[in-house]
């Protein structure tokens, strides 16, 4: 559930701690998806509230909005699949939290944004699991 690390870190960590790759995958997907509905629904309201609290929080909100803006073009161009791909690519600056941020800033309909984020998380989880399994087999 932690931003930035998400399941990219949780799956390898789970395997190192003794979980099977499939157990780590399932638990990581569940953990990654828990905050998604709230993030999609409440991000804009929370950002509006944070802006009023301090200059530092306002700067943080501006930074997050700029990050969403930088990813917006892909989502606008490919819509559902753009958001899914943004979440699915397991690289820094992508993932469920970023996808939810972009969806919220673009005011995407929850019924379209949520399934795209879920599919993206599952795909990212499968990619990270495959990589983790490969590294585990080599080691």
Secondary structure, DSSP 8 states (H G I E B T S, - for coil): --TTTHHHHHHHHHHHTT--HHHHHHHHHHHHHHTHHHHHHHHHHHHHHHHTT-HHHHHHHHHHHHHHHHHHHHHHHHHHHHHHHHHHS-STT-SHHHHHHHHHHTT--HHHHHHHHHHHHHHHHHHHHHHHHHHHHH-
